[in-house]
Amino acid sequence: MTGKGKEKFIFSPRPNQAAQIRWRGWSSQALRLSREQGKPILLVISASWCHWCHVMDETCFSDPEVIQLINSRFIPVRVDSGRRPDINSRYNQSGWPTLAFLTHEGEVVASTTYIPTEQLKRLLTDIADLCGSSANKVKEAVREIQRLRQERPQARPEEPGPQVISDVLEVMRPEEPGPQVISDVLEVIGESYDREYGGFGWESKFPYADALAFLLTTLADGYLEAVDNMLRTTLDAMSAGGMYDRVEGGFFRYSTARDWSVPHYEKMLADNAALMAVYANAFLLTGEEGYKSVAKDVCSYLRAVLLDRQTGAFAGSQDADEHEHYYSLGAAKRANNKAPRLDRAVYTDQNAAAASALLRMFQIFDDPEYRSMAAAALDFVWWRLWDSESGPSHYYEDAKPRLSGQLADASSLLSACMDSFL
């Protein structure tokens, strides 16, 4: 991690020259400079744990010609997706890194994810030329986008227009959803269910903890055989496959193979907290000792690796194992090798979610250590990130709370506080 002035940027942990690009953080000043200098903004959204973000730093953004093109013809802006979820949610192109070319009004001219160096050179040149020679056409296109955006809220609920709406939300459109909604959502989940290997979708295979939690809820309410099979098959396949770390505990972010055999080696606090609760609740409902073991192993990972024992708060993620070396080692050899780095920023929503999951572990297993861990994480968030006027900040880094006004932080913290009284 390096920075210029007050801005800090996270680059690949391996050698690269990406810091030679004159990056700026997201700000009104960047938009103003774009307008005054007549240059488009190149917005790069990366993630601290992201393999392809690291590759792009080491290749594309370390190429002298790319560096010169970006510095001379663009206003380069770089944000970390975890630290700026607001920017990520607006501009992300279904993956990291995201490269979005913007006007000074923040409208997208073009966008992409990772591309190799030579393709990036051509794209940079084409976009810069387009915004220079055809600036009026770009402005006209932007005005049309803005006009459509103003009209979009006028659409009736049953005619949502072009904005993206998930299948689950689609079936929940009635103003007063009734019991039928549960069946409708189950049908949507069932349509994406992989009957051979468990999970939802094909390749790549993500755990989708929220869908699993929904299945648990419906199972508890009496939806039995089909839901039970779907849930057990998925939980068994995930914990038996390569996505589960049998040495240190915890789940990797996803599997690149349909059968869960080929993990993508990064670990996320949010995913592991959610899956810990899922396996604990599955044990409560089914009595399967294997689910209990997985839940406790995941907690051991949180405690041993992500927990900062001095503060009681959890790190947000552990980096990808770039060369698949560390996680191929046995327990004894891992202890003598450097583990992938951690993102030590403390995120309010993720720590609150971890606290809720730990409180559920306490309720199920009656181990006071789980309650103590939850209380410590909540105490840190409350005393370091809460403001009586602005509410919770999104993250804490360099001894400062940063970025207020994110709904996910407020809702997650409220939920965890309510859980602590149960």
Order of alpha helices (4+ residues) and beta strands (2+ residues): beta-beta-alpha-beta-alpha-alpha-beta-alpha-beta-beta-alpha-alpha-alpha-alpha-alpha-alpha-beta-beta-beta-alpha-alpha-beta-alpha-beta-beta-alpha-alpha-beta-beta-beta-alpha
